[in-house]
Amino acid sequence: MKKGGDQYHVHIVVSRYDNTPDKRHKMSLSPLSNKKQGNQADNLRKEGFDRDNFFSKLENRFDEKYNFERENYRSYDHFKSKIV
């Protein structure tokens, strides 16, 4: 069904491995990993990815930047509550 108005969507591409030159800040991101804290074998890279935190912050920043008044049933928290 065709909707009225402009229709947009966004793709976010993030490299799994950080390209930071300072080894203290290097990270390995895996969105499918359940591990949120810890170090890899070299003790210099942090690991983990908090998907809930990412989506919540992204949604809030978007709403603030574009003065978007999101209805509760369209929020990430509402979506997440229906899955659990």
mmCIF file as gemmi writes it, N, C-alpha and C atoms, coordinates in Angstrom:
data_model
loop_
_atom_site.group_PDB
_atom_site.id
_atom_site.type_symbol
_atom_site.label_atom_id
_atom_site.label_alt_id
_atom_site.label_comp_id
_atom_site.label_asym_id
_atom_site.label_entity_id
_atom_site.label_seq_id
_atom_site.pdbx_PDB_ins_code
_atom_site.Cartn_x
_atom_site.Cartn_y
_atom_site.Cartn_z
_atom_site.occupancy
_atom_site.B_iso_or_equiv
_atom_site.pdbx_formal_charge
_atom_site.auth_seq_id
_atom_site.auth_asym_id
_atom_site.pdbx_PDB_model_num
ATOM 1 N N . MET Axp A 1 ? 0.842 -1.167 0 1 0 ? 1 A 1
ATOM 2 C CA . MET Axp A 1 ? 0 0 0 1 0 ? 1 A 1
ATOM 3 C C . MET Axp A 1 ? 0.897 1.243 0 1 0 ? 1 A 1
ATOM 4 N N . LYS Axp A 2 ? 0.651 2.135 -0.919 1 0 ? 2 A 1
ATOM 5 C CA . LYS Axp A 2 ? 1.458 3.342 -1.019 1 0 ? 2 A 1
ATOM 6 C C . LYS Axp A 2 ? 1.032 4.347 0.048 1 0 ? 2 A 1
ATOM 7 N N . LYS Axp A 3 ? 2.028 4.951 0.715 1 0 ? 3 A 1
ATOM 8 C CA . LYS Axp A 3 ? 1.777 5.956 1.743 1 0 ? 3 A 1
ATOM 9 C C . LYS Axp A 3 ? 2.02 7.336 1.164 1 0 ? 3 A 1
ATOM 10 N N . GLY Axp A 4 ? 1.346 8.332 1.697 1 0 ? 4 A 1
ATOM 11 C CA . GLY Axp A 4 ? 1.547 9.699 1.254 1 0 ? 4 A 1
ATOM 12 C C . GLY Axp A 4 ? 2.802 10.305 1.847 1 0 ? 4 A 1
ATOM 13 N N . GLY Axp A 5 ? 3.324 11.342 1.212 1 0 ? 5 A 1
ATOM 14 C CA . GLY Axp A 5 ? 4.499 12.036 1.733 1 0 ? 5 A 1
ATOM 15 C C . GLY Axp A 5 ? 5.804 11.371 1.354 1 0 ? 5 A 1
ATOM 16 N N . ASP Axp A 6 ? 6.905 12.002 1.764 1 0 ? 6 A 1
ATOM 17 C CA . ASP Axp A 6 ? 8.231 11.465 1.48 1 0 ? 6 A 1
ATOM 18 C C . ASP Axp A 6 ? 8.488 10.226 2.332 1 0 ? 6 A 1
ATOM 19 N N . GLN Axp A 7 ? 9.121 9.249 1.752 1 0 ? 7 A 1
ATOM 20 C CA . GLN Axp A 7 ? 9.454 8.013 2.465 1 0 ? 7 A 1
ATOM 21 C C . GLN Axp A 7 ? 10.969 7.823 2.417 1 0 ? 7 A 1
ATOM 22 N N . TYR Axp A 8 ? 11.591 7.716 3.572 1 0 ? 8 A 1
ATOM 23 C CA . TYR Axp A 8 ? 13.04 7.546 3.669 1 0 ? 8 A 1
ATOM 24 C C . TYR Axp A 8 ? 13.355 6.403 4.619 1 0 ? 8 A 1
ATOM 25 N N . HIS Axp A 9 ? 14.506 5.819 4.45 1 0 ? 9 A 1
ATOM 26 C CA . HIS Axp A 9 ? 15.038 4.873 5.415 1 0 ? 9 A 1
ATOM 27 C C . HIS Axp A 9 ? 16.554 5 5.409 1 0 ? 9 A 1
ATOM 28 N N . VAL Axp A 10 ? 17.182 4.452 6.443 1 0 ? 10 A 1
ATOM 29 C CA . VAL Axp A 10 ? 18.613 4.629 6.636 1 0 ? 10 A 1
ATOM 30 C C . VAL Axp A 10 ? 19.276 3.277 6.843 1 0 ? 10 A 1
ATOM 31 N N . HIS Axp A 11 ? 20.451 3.105 6.247 1 0 ? 11 A 1
ATOM 32 C CA . HIS Axp A 11 ? 21.295 1.942 6.505 1 0 ? 11 A 1
ATOM 33 C C . HIS Axp A 11 ? 22.525 2.435 7.249 1 0 ? 11 A 1
ATOM 34 N N . ILE Axp A 12 ? 22.881 1.773 8.34 1 0 ? 12 A 1
ATOM 35 C CA . ILE Axp A 12 ? 24.064 2.135 9.107 1 0 ? 12 A 1
ATOM 36 C C . ILE Axp A 12 ? 25.07 1.003 8.957 1 0 ? 12 A 1
ATOM 37 N N . VAL Axp A 13 ? 26.237 1.34 8.427 1 0 ? 13 A 1
ATOM 38 C CA . VAL Axp A 13 ? 27.279 0.346 8.212 1 0 ? 13 A 1
ATOM 39 C C . VAL Axp A 13 ? 28.426 0.66 9.166 1 0 ? 13 A 1
ATOM 40 N N . VAL Axp A 14 ? 28.795 -0.331 9.968 1 0 ? 14 A 1
ATOM 41 C CA . VAL Axp A 14 ? 29.869 -0.163 10.934 1 0 ? 14 A 1
ATOM 42 C C . VAL Axp A 14 ? 30.859 -1.301 10.746 1 0 ? 14 A 1
ATOM 43 N N . SER Axp A 15 ? 32.12 -0.959 10.676 1 0 ? 15 A 1
ATOM 44 C CA . SER Axp A 15 ? 33.15 -1.988 10.561 1 0 ? 15 A 1
ATOM 45 C C . SER Axp A 15 ? 33.242 -2.757 11.87 1 0 ? 15 A 1
ATOM 46 N N . ARG Axp A 16 ? 33.43 -4.048 11.77 1 0 ? 16 A 1
ATOM 47 C CA . ARG Axp A 16 ? 33.541 -4.86 12.99 1 0 ? 16 A 1
ATOM 48 C C . ARG Axp A 16 ? 34.799 -4.511 13.769 1 0 ? 16 A 1
ATOM 49 N N . TYR Axp A 17 ? 35.848 -4.138 13.073 1 0 ? 17 A 1
ATOM 50 C CA . TYR Axp A 17 ? 37.108 -3.811 13.739 1 0 ? 17 A 1
ATOM 51 C C . TYR Axp A 17 ? 37.366 -2.321 13.666 1 0 ? 17 A 1
ATOM 52 N N . ASP Axp A 18 ? 37.717 -1.76 14.79 1 0 ? 18 A 1
ATOM 53 C CA . ASP Axp A 18 ? 37.995 -0.334 14.92 1 0 ? 18 A 1
ATOM 54 C C . ASP Axp A 18 ? 39.311 -0.002 14.224 1 0 ? 18 A 1
ATOM 55 N N . ASN Axp A 19 ? 39.392 1.171 13.633 1 0 ? 19 A 1
ATOM 56 C CA . ASN Axp A 19 ? 40.598 1.596 12.934 1 0 ? 19 A 1
ATOM 57 C C . ASN Axp A 19 ? 41.33 2.688 13.721 1 0 ? 19 A 1
ATOM 58 N N . THR Axp A 20 ? 41.141 2.718 15.024 1 0 ? 20 A 1
ATOM 59 C CA . THR Axp A 20 ? 41.761 3.716 15.878 1 0 ? 20 A 1
ATOM 60 C C . THR Axp A 20 ? 43.262 3.461 15.998 1 0 ? 20 A 1
ATOM 61 N N . PRO Axp A 21 ? 44.104 4.48 15.806 1 0 ? 21 A 1
ATOM 62 C CA . PRO Axp A 21 ? 45.544 4.265 15.917 1 0 ? 21 A 1
ATOM 63 C C . PRO Axp A 21 ? 46.003 3.996 17.354 1 0 ? 21 A 1
ATOM 64 N N . ASP Axp A 22 ? 45.296 4.507 18.351 1 0 ? 22 A 1
ATOM 65 C CA . ASP Axp A 22 ? 45.681 4.312 19.749 1 0 ? 22 A 1
ATOM 66 C C . ASP Axp A 22 ? 45.149 2.966 20.234 1 0 ? 22 A 1
ATOM 67 N N . LYS Axp A 23 ? 46.033 2.029 20.561 1 0 ? 23 A 1
ATOM 68 C CA . LYS Axp A 23 ? 45.636 0.67 20.933 1 0 ? 23 A 1
ATOM 69 C C . LYS Axp A 23 ? 44.775 0.619 22.197 1 0 ? 23 A 1
ATOM 70 N N . ARG Axp A 24 ? 44.879 1.639 23.039 1 0 ? 24 A 1
ATOM 71 C CA . ARG Axp A 24 ? 44.063 1.641 24.264 1 0 ? 24 A 1
ATOM 72 C C . ARG Axp A 24 ? 42.583 1.768 23.953 1 0 ? 24 A 1
ATOM 73 N N . HIS Axp A 25 ? 42.238 2.313 22.777 1 0 ? 25 A 1
ATOM 74 C CA . HIS Axp A 25 ? 40.837 2.549 22.437 1 0 ? 25 A 1
ATOM 75 C C . HIS Axp A 25 ? 40.321 1.595 21.364 1 0 ? 25 A 1
ATOM 76 N N . LYS Axp A 26 ? 41.107 0.606 20.967 1 0 ? 26 A 1
ATOM 77 C CA . LYS Axp A 26 ? 40.661 -0.324 19.929 1 0 ? 26 A 1
ATOM 78 C C . LYS Axp A 26 ? 39.521 -1.188 20.44 1 0 ? 26 A 1
ATOM 79 N N . MET Axp A 27 ? 38.562 -1.464 19.552 1 0 ? 27 A 1
ATOM 80 C CA . MET Axp A 27 ? 37.414 -2.299 19.901 1 0 ? 27 A 1
ATOM 81 C C . MET Axp A 27 ? 37.139 -3.287 18.785 1 0 ? 27 A 1
ATOM 82 N N . SER Axp A 28 ? 36.552 -4.399 19.148 1 0 ? 28 A 1
ATOM 83 C CA . SER Axp A 28 ? 36.042 -5.362 18.194 1 0 ? 28 A 1
ATOM 84 C C . SER Axp A 28 ? 34.541 -5.447 18.428 1 0 ? 28 A 1
ATOM 85 N N . LEU Axp A 29 ? 33.764 -5.049 17.446 1 0 ? 29 A 1
ATOM 86 C CA . LEU Axp A 29 ? 32.314 -5.021 17.6 1 0 ? 29 A 1
ATOM 87 C C . LEU Axp A 29 ? 31.688 -6.239 16.948 1 0 ? 29 A 1
ATOM 88 N N . SER Axp A 30 ? 30.823 -6.891 17.666 1 0 ? 30 A 1
ATOM 89 C CA . SER Axp A 30 ? 30.046 -7.979 17.113 1 0 ? 30 A 1
ATOM 90 C C . SER Axp A 30 ? 28.621 -7.825 17.616 1 0 ? 30 A 1
ATOM 91 N N . PRO Axp A 31 ? 27.707 -7.352 16.781 1 0 ? 31 A 1
ATOM 92 C CA . PRO Axp A 31 ? 26.335 -7.111 17.233 1 0 ? 31 A 1
ATOM 93 C C . PRO Axp A 31 ? 25.618 -8.375 17.683 1 0 ? 31 A 1
ATOM 94 N N . LEU Axp A 32 ? 26.082 -9.527 17.26 1 0 ? 32 A 1
ATOM 95 C CA . LEU Axp A 32 ? 25.426 -10.767 17.651 1 0 ? 32 A 1
ATOM 96 C C . LEU Axp A 32 ? 25.985 -11.34 18.948 1 0 ? 32 A 1
ATOM 97 N N . SER Axp A 33 ? 27.05 -10.758 19.458 1 0 ? 33 A 1
ATOM 98 C CA . SER Axp A 33 ? 27.672 -11.234 20.691 1 0 ? 33 A 1
ATOM 99 C C . SER Axp A 33 ? 26.839 -10.799 21.889 1 0 ? 33 A 1
ATOM 100 N N . ASN Axp A 34 ? 26.704 -11.697 22.855 1 0 ? 34 A 1
ATOM 101 C CA . ASN Axp A 34 ? 26.009 -11.349 24.096 1 0 ? 34 A 1
ATOM 102 C C . ASN Axp A 34 ? 26.96 -10.771 25.129 1 0 ? 34 A 1
ATOM 103 N N . LYS Axp A 35 ? 28.251 -10.9 24.889 1 0 ? 35 A 1
ATOM 104 C CA . LYS Axp A 35 ? 29.247 -10.423 25.833 1 0 ? 35 A 1
ATOM 105 C C . LYS Axp A 35 ? 29.366 -8.907 25.717 1 0 ? 35 A 1
ATOM 106 N N . LYS Axp A 36 ? 29.269 -8.204 26.833 1 0 ? 36 A 1
ATOM 107 C CA . LYS Axp A 36 ? 29.302 -6.748 26.813 1 0 ? 36 A 1
ATOM 108 C C . LYS Axp A 36 ? 30.609 -6.172 27.334 1 0 ? 36 A 1
ATOM 109 N N . GLN Axp A 37 ? 31.356 -6.943 28.144 1 0 ? 37 A 1
ATOM 110 C CA . GLN Axp A 37 ? 32.601 -6.434 28.694 1 0 ? 37 A 1
ATOM 111 C C . GLN Axp A 37 ? 33.651 -7.524 28.631 1 0 ? 37 A 1
ATOM 112 N N . GLY Axp A 38 ? 34.888 -7.118 28.717 1 0 ? 38 A 1
ATOM 113 C CA . GLY Axp A 38 ? 35.981 -8.072 28.715 1 0 ? 38 A 1
ATOM 114 C C . GLY Axp A 38 ? 37.05 -7.655 27.73 1 0 ? 38 A 1
ATOM 115 N N . ASN Axp A 39 ? 38.109 -8.423 27.673 1 0 ? 39 A 1
ATOM 116 C CA . ASN Axp A 39 ? 39.222 -8.126 26.774 1 0 ? 39 A 1
ATOM 117 C C . ASN Axp A 39 ? 39.535 -9.352 25.942 1 0 ? 39 A 1
ATOM 118 N N . GLN Axp A 40 ? 40.116 -9.122 24.8 1 0 ? 40 A 1
ATOM 119 C CA . GLN Axp A 40 ? 40.573 -10.229 23.985 1 0 ? 40 A 1
ATOM 120 C C . GLN Axp A 40 ? 41.94 -10.667 24.483 1 0 ? 40 A 1
ATOM 121 N N . ALA Axp A 41 ? 42.529 -11.639 23.811 1 0 ? 41 A 1
ATOM 122 C CA . ALA Axp A 41 ? 43.782 -12.24 24.271 1 0 ? 41 A 1
ATOM 123 C C . ALA Axp A 41 ? 44.911 -11.233 24.448 1 0 ? 41 A 1
ATOM 124 N N . ASP Axp A 42 ? 44.966 -10.209 23.608 1 0 ? 42 A 1
ATOM 125 C CA . ASP Axp A 42 ? 46.069 -9.252 23.717 1 0 ? 42 A 1
ATOM 126 C C . ASP Axp A 42 ? 45.845 -8.208 24.812 1 0 ? 42 A 1
ATOM 127 N N . ASN Axp A 43 ? 44.711 -8.274 25.498 1 0 ? 43 A 1
ATOM 128 C CA . ASN Axp A 43 ? 44.365 -7.369 26.601 1 0 ? 43 A 1
ATOM 129 C C . ASN Axp A 43 ? 44.352 -5.902 26.204 1 0 ? 43 A 1
ATOM 130 N N . LEU Axp A 44 ? 44.339 -5.594 24.935 1 0 ? 44 A 1
ATOM 131 C CA . LEU Axp A 44 ? 44.298 -4.202 24.502 1 0 ? 44 A 1
ATOM 132 C C . LEU Axp A 44 ? 42.977 -3.842 23.837 1 0 ? 44 A 1
ATOM 133 N N . ARG Axp A 45 ? 42.274 -4.816 23.311 1 0 ? 45 A 1
ATOM 134 C CA . ARG Axp A 45 ? 41.015 -4.54 22.624 1 0 ? 45 A 1
ATOM 135 C C . ARG Axp A 45 ? 39.833 -4.843 23.531 1 0 ? 45 A 1
ATOM 136 N N . LYS Axp A 46 ? 38.894 -3.927 23.552 1 0 ? 46 A 1
ATOM 137 C CA . LYS Axp A 46 ? 37.653 -4.169 24.274 1 0 ? 46 A 1
ATOM 138 C C . LYS Axp A 46 ? 36.713 -4.883 23.318 1 0 ? 46 A 1
ATOM 139 N N . GLU Axp A 47 ? 35.745 -5.59 23.858 1 0 ? 47 A 1
ATOM 140 C CA . GLU Axp A 47 ? 34.808 -6.264 22.976 1 0 ? 47 A 1
ATOM 141 C C . GLU Axp A 47 ? 33.395 -6.085 23.486 1 0 ? 47 A 1
ATOM 142 N N . GLY Axp A 48 ? 32.469 -6.347 22.623 1 0 ? 48 A 1
ATOM 143 C CA . GLY Axp A 48 ? 31.071 -6.269 22.99 1 0 ? 48 A 1
ATOM 144 C C . GLY Axp A 48 ? 30.365 -5.123 22.304 1 0 ? 48 A 1
ATOM 145 N N . PHE Axp A 49 ? 29.056 -5.253 22.212 1 0 ? 49 A 1
ATOM 146 C CA . PHE Axp A 49 ? 28.236 -4.248 21.545 1 0 ? 49 A 1
ATOM 147 C C . PHE Axp A 49 ? 26.877 -4.266 22.217 1 0 ? 49 A 1
ATOM 148 N N . ASP Axp A 50 ? 26.444 -3.142 22.741 1 0 ? 50 A 1
ATOM 149 C CA . ASP Axp A 50 ? 25.155 -3.053 23.412 1 0 ? 50 A 1
ATOM 150 C C . ASP Axp A 50 ? 24.127 -2.53 22.416 1 0 ? 50 A 1
ATOM 151 N N . ARG Axp A 51 ? 23.433 -3.448 21.771 1 0 ? 51 A 1
ATOM 152 C CA . ARG Axp A 51 ? 22.471 -3.092 20.725 1 0 ? 51 A 1
ATOM 153 C C . ARG Axp A 51 ? 21.335 -2.239 21.284 1 0 ? 51 A 1
ATOM 154 N N . ASP Axp A 52 ? 20.827 -2.572 22.48 1 0 ? 52 A 1
ATOM 155 C CA . ASP Axp A 52 ? 19.732 -1.799 23.073 1 0 ? 52 A 1
ATOM 156 C C . ASP Axp A 52 ? 20.146 -0.354 23.308 1 0 ? 52 A 1
ATOM 157 N N . ASN Axp A 53 ? 21.332 -0.163 23.856 1 0 ? 53 A 1
ATOM 158 C CA . ASN Axp A 53 ? 21.831 1.193 24.1 1 0 ? 53 A 1
ATOM 159 C C . ASN Axp A 53 ? 22.007 1.95 22.779 1 0 ? 53 A 1
ATOM 160 N N . PHE Axp A 54 ? 22.542 1.268 21.76 1 0 ? 54 A 1
ATOM 161 C CA . PHE Axp A 54 ? 22.748 1.889 20.454 1 0 ? 54 A 1
ATOM 162 C C . PHE Axp A 54 ? 21.434 2.383 19.868 1 0 ? 54 A 1
ATOM 163 N N . PHE Axp A 55 ? 20.421 1.515 19.828 1 0 ? 55 A 1
ATOM 164 C CA . PHE Axp A 55 ? 19.143 1.9 19.224 1 0 ? 55 A 1
ATOM 165 C C . PHE Axp A 55 ? 18.43 2.975 20.037 1 0 ? 55 A 1
ATOM 166 N N . SER Axp A 56 ? 18.487 2.889 21.36 1 0 ? 56 A 1
ATOM 167 C CA . SER Axp A 56 ? 17.833 3.901 22.194 1 0 ? 56 A 1
ATOM 168 C C . SER Axp A 56 ? 18.455 5.283 21.986 1 0 ? 56 A 1
ATOM 169 N N . LYS Axp A 57 ? 19.796 5.334 22.009 1 0 ? 57 A 1
ATOM 170 C CA . LYS Axp A 57 ? 20.466 6.62 21.804 1 0 ? 57 A 1
ATOM 171 C C . LYS Axp A 57 ? 20.232 7.164 20.398 1 0 ? 57 A 1
ATOM 172 N N . LEU Axp A 58 ? 20.266 6.292 19.413 1 0 ? 58 A 1
ATOM 173 C CA . LEU Axp A 58 ? 20.036 6.707 18.033 1 0 ? 58 A 1
ATOM 174 C C . LEU Axp A 58 ? 18.635 7.284 17.865 1 0 ? 58 A 1
ATOM 175 N N . GLU Axp A 59 ? 17.646 6.61 18.436 1 0 ? 59 A 1
ATOM 176 C CA . GLU Axp A 59 ? 16.269 7.079 18.354 1 0 ? 59 A 1
ATOM 177 C C . GLU Axp A 59 ? 16.114 8.439 19.026 1 0 ? 59 A 1
ATOM 178 N N . ASN Axp A 60 ? 16.702 8.588 20.212 1 0 ? 60 A 1
ATOM 179 C CA . ASN Axp A 60 ? 16.613 9.868 20.934 1 0 ? 60 A 1
ATOM 180 C C . ASN Axp A 60 ? 17.295 11.001 20.18 1 0 ? 60 A 1
ATOM 181 N N . ARG Axp A 61 ? 18.487 10.742 19.633 1 0 ? 61 A 1
ATOM 182 C CA . ARG Axp A 61 ? 19.204 11.782 18.879 1 0 ? 61 A 1
ATOM 183 C C . ARG Axp A 61 ? 18.418 12.207 17.641 1 0 ? 61 A 1
ATOM 184 N N . PHE Axp A 62 ? 17.852 11.232 16.931 1 0 ? 62 A 1
ATOM 185 C CA . PHE Axp A 62 ? 17.061 11.543 15.742 1 0 ? 62 A 1
ATOM 186 C C . PHE Axp A 62 ? 15.86 12.409 16.114 1 0 ? 62 A 1
ATOM 187 N N . ASP Axp A 63 ? 15.144 12.008 17.156 1 0 ? 63 A 1
ATOM 188 C CA . ASP Axp A 63 ? 13.95 12.746 17.581 1 0 ? 63 A 1
ATOM 189 C C . ASP Axp A 63 ? 14.289 14.176 17.985 1 0 ? 63 A 1
ATOM 190 N N . GLU Axp A 64 ? 15.421 14.353 18.695 1 0 ? 64 A 1
ATOM 191 C CA . GLU Axp A 64 ? 15.831 15.695 19.104 1 0 ? 64 A 1
ATOM 192 C C . GLU Axp A 64 ? 16.247 16.541 17.909 1 0 ? 64 A 1
ATOM 193 N N . LYS Axp A 65 ? 17.052 15.953 17.025 1 0 ? 65 A 1
ATOM 194 C CA . LYS Axp A 65 ? 17.584 16.717 15.892 1 0 ? 65 A 1
ATOM 195 C C . LYS Axp A 65 ? 16.491 17.191 14.945 1 0 ? 65 A 1
ATOM 196 N N . TYR Axp A 66 ? 15.511 16.343 14.701 1 0 ? 66 A 1
ATOM 197 C CA . TYR Axp A 66 ? 14.467 16.678 13.725 1 0 ? 66 A 1
ATOM 198 C C . TYR Axp A 66 ? 13.144 17.061 14.382 1 0 ? 66 A 1
ATOM 199 N N . ASN Axp A 67 ? 13.165 17.308 15.696 1 0 ? 67 A 1
ATOM 200 C CA . ASN Axp A 67 ? 11.952 17.671 16.439 1 0 ? 67 A 1
ATOM 201 C C . ASN Axp A 67 ? 10.809 16.713 16.134 1 0 ? 67 A 1
ATOM 202 N N . PHE Axp A 68 ? 11.132 15.434 16.119 1 0 ? 68 A 1
ATOM 203 C CA . PHE Axp A 68 ? 10.163 14.402 15.788 1 0 ? 68 A 1
ATOM 204 C C . PHE Axp A 68 ? 9.452 13.96 17.054 1 0 ? 68 A 1
ATOM 205 N N . GLU Axp A 69 ? 8.134 14.016 17.04 1 0 ? 69 A 1
ATOM 206 C CA . GLU Axp A 69 ? 7.347 13.575 18.183 1 0 ? 69 A 1
ATOM 207 C C . GLU Axp A 69 ? 6.885 12.147 17.912 1 0 ? 69 A 1
ATOM 208 N N . ARG Axp A 70 ? 7.662 11.205 18.422 1 0 ? 70 A 1
ATOM 209 C CA . ARG Axp A 70 ? 7.42 9.78 18.18 1 0 ? 70 A 1
ATOM 210 C C . ARG Axp A 70 ? 6.3 9.282 19.081 1 0 ? 70 A 1
ATOM 211 N N . GLU Axp A 71 ? 5.327 8.616 18.488 1 0 ? 71 A 1
ATOM 212 C CA . GLU Axp A 71 ? 4.263 8.007 19.277 1 0 ? 71 A 1
ATOM 213 C C . GLU Axp A 71 ? 4.834 6.768 19.97 1 0 ? 71 A 1
ATOM 214 N N . ASN Axp A 72 ? 4.322 6.48 21.16 1 0 ? 72 A 1
ATOM 215 C CA . ASN Axp A 72 ? 4.873 5.394 21.971 1 0 ? 72 A 1
ATOM 216 C C . ASN Axp A 72 ? 4.894 4.064 21.217 1 0 ? 72 A 1
ATOM 217 N N . TYR Axp A 73 ? 3.848 3.766 20.458 1 0 ? 73 A 1
ATOM 218 C CA . TYR Axp A 73 ? 3.806 2.47 19.782 1 0 ? 73 A 1
ATOM 219 C C . TYR Axp A 73 ? 4.84 2.36 18.658 1 0 ? 73 A 1
ATOM 220 N N . ARG Axp A 74 ? 5.496 3.466 18.304 1 0 ? 74 A 1
ATOM 221 C CA . ARG Axp A 74 ? 6.541 3.446 17.283 1 0 ? 74 A 1
ATOM 222 C C . ARG Axp A 74 ? 7.949 3.513 17.879 1 0 ? 74 A 1
ATOM 223 N N . SER Axp A 75 ? 8.048 3.455 19.197 1 0 ? 75 A 1
ATOM 224 C CA . SER Axp A 75 ? 9.356 3.564 19.844 1 0 ? 75 A 1
ATOM 225 C C . SER Axp A 75 ? 10.052 2.21 19.889 1 0 ? 75 A 1
ATOM 226 N N . TYR Axp A 76 ? 11.367 2.262 20.032 1 0 ? 76 A 1
ATOM 227 C CA . TYR Axp A 76 ? 12.162 1.041 20.133 1 0 ? 76 A 1
ATOM 228 C C . TYR Axp A 76 ? 11.807 0.272 21.401 1 0 ? 76 A 1
ATOM 229 N N . ASP Axp A 77 ? 11.578 0.985 22.505 1 0 ? 77 A 1
ATOM 230 C CA . ASP Axp A 77 ? 11.216 0.318 23.76 1 0 ? 77 A 1
ATOM 231 C C . ASP Axp A 77 ? 9.907 -0.443 23.618 1 0 ? 77 A 1
ATOM 232 N N . HIS Axp A 78 ? 8.939 0.14 22.929 1 0 ? 78 A 1
ATOM 233 C CA . HIS Axp A 78 ? 7.665 -0.547 22.703 1 0 ? 78 A 1
ATOM 234 C C . HIS Axp A 78 ? 7.879 -1.793 21.827 1 0 ? 78 A 1
ATOM 235 N N . PHE Axp A 79 ? 8.668 -1.646 20.782 1 0 ? 79 A 1
ATOM 236 C CA . PHE Axp A 79 ? 8.976 -2.773 19.904 1 0 ? 79 A 1
ATOM 237 C C . PHE Axp A 79 ? 9.661 -3.895 20.69 1 0 ? 79 A 1
ATOM 238 N N . LYS Axp A 80 ? 10.622 -3.511 21.522 1 0 ? 80 A 1
ATOM 239 C CA . LYS Axp A 80 ? 11.374 -4.49 22.304 1 0 ? 80 A 1
ATOM 240 C C . LYS Axp A 80 ? 10.462 -5.198 23.313 1 0 ? 80 A 1
ATOM 241 N N . SER Axp A 81 ? 9.509 -4.509 23.901 1 0 ? 81 A 1
ATOM 242 C CA . SER Axp A 81 ? 8.607 -5.123 24.894 1 0 ? 81 A 1
ATOM 243 C C . SER Axp A 81 ? 7.689 -6.155 24.259 1 0 ? 81 A 1
ATOM 244 N N . LYS Axp A 82 ? 7.374 -5.994 22.981 1 0 ? 82 A 1
ATOM 245 C CA . LYS Axp A 82 ? 6.502 -6.96 22.303 1 0 ? 82 A 1
ATOM 246 C C . LYS Axp A 82 ? 7.242 -8.236 21.943 1 0 ? 82 A 1
ATOM 247 N N . ILE Axp A 83 ? 8.559 -8.163 21.802 1 0 ? 83 A 1
ATOM 248 C CA . ILE Axp A 83 ? 9.349 -9.335 21.415 1 0 ? 83 A 1
ATOM 249 C C . ILE Axp A 83 ? 9.558 -10.258 22.615 1 0 ? 83 A 1
ATOM 250 N N . VAL Axp A 84 ? 9.792 -9.672 23.776 1 0 ? 84 A 1
ATOM 251 C CA . VAL Axp A 84 ? 10.103 -10.457 24.979 1 0 ? 84 A 1
ATOM 252 C C . VAL Axp A 84 ? 8.903 -11.163 25.453 1 0 ? 84 A 1
